[in-house]
Amino acid sequence: QVHVAESGGGSVQPGGSLRLSCAASGKIFSINVMGWYRQAPGNQRELVALIPNGGIPKYADSVKDRFTIFRDNAKNTVILQMNSLKPEDTAVYFCKVVHLGREQGTFKITDFWGQGTQVTVSS
């Protein structure tokens, strides 16, 4: 079992910054991908950014050039640095971990989600 915990959410004014952290813990074999998603009231959950192991980060067009995702593999942690925040960034942000495990001699890929952290951007 892998546990995913987010932190760093809060309330800021437009143009402000927040730094979200996500840490995976538990029985970890290998993490292939870590990413951030968000869901605003009445909307579907959408991808914000993700970073595969050893790969190039990907961003939603709406956050490109404002957000930066990076990870510390040694600590099983992913960071989302959010700058120039806009009201439309307001949402609950969820961390997703794509975990590669082993079960009875075979590999198994499982998605694990955090419980979410609230980000509010308003004046």
N, C-alpha and C positions, 0 to 999 in steps of 0.2 A: 504494500500500500504506500502510495506517495501522497504527501500532504503539501498543499500549495497555499501560501499565505501572502497576501498583498498588504501594502502599507503606503502611506504618503499622500493619500487623498486629502482634500480640504476645499476651502472656499477662497477664491482669489478674484481680483478685479481683472477686467480685460487688459491684455498686454502683460499680465503677470506670468509667473512660472511655477511649476510644480514638478516634483521628482517622485515618481512612483517606483516602488521596489517590490519584487516578487521573489520569494525564496521557496525552493522545493526541498523537502526533507522526507525522511523515511527510508524505505527500502528501495534505493535507487541503483539501477544497473547502468543505464545510459539515457541521457536526455538528448533527443534528436533536434527538437525545435522548442523554442520558447517564444511566446508572443503575448500581445495585449489586444483585447477586444473591448468594446464599449457598447452600452445599451442605454439609450435615453427613453424616457417614458413614452409609450405608444409606438416605439420603433423596434425594429429587429436588432439583434446583436450584430455588430459589424466589426470587421477586422480593422485595427488601428495600425499595428506594426508587428512584424515577426522577424525572428532571426534564427536561421538554421545553424546547426553545428558546423562551424567552418565556412559558412556561406555568407552571402551578401544580404543585409537587412532589406526588408520590403516594407513599404509604407502605403497607406491609403493616400489618395491624391489630396484629400482634405487636410492632411496633417504634414504632408511632405514639406521639408525645409523649415518646419517649426518644431517637430518632435524628433528625438533621437533615441534609438533603442540600442542597447549593448548588454553584454552578459559577462559574468564571471563564472566560467565553467567550474573552477575549483570549488566555488561556494554554491554552485547550482542556483545562481541568482541572475535575474534579468532586471534591468533598469529601463524605465521610460522617462527621459527628460523632456518635459513639455514646456516650451517657450512660446511667447506671443499668443497666449491663450485667448480664445474667443468664446462668447456665450454659447455658440453652437457646439463647443467641446464639452458642455455640461452633460454628464452621463455617469453611470456606474461603470467603472473600468474593471475588467476581469483579466486575470492572468491565466494563460493556458500553457500547459506543459505536455509535450508529446514524449511519452516515455517508452523506451525500449527495454523490456524485461525478458526474463527467461522463465519458462514454465514447462516442467517435465522434459527438459532438453530441447525445447523449441522456443523460438523468439515470439514475443507478443508485444504489439504496439497498442498502447492505451493512452487516451487523453485524460488529463486531470485538470480540474478547474479550481481556482480560488473562489472565495465567497464574494469578492468584489469590494472595491473601495470607491466612495463617492467623490466626484470632482464637480465642483460648482463654480462657474465663471459668471459673475454678474457685478454690476456696479451698485 
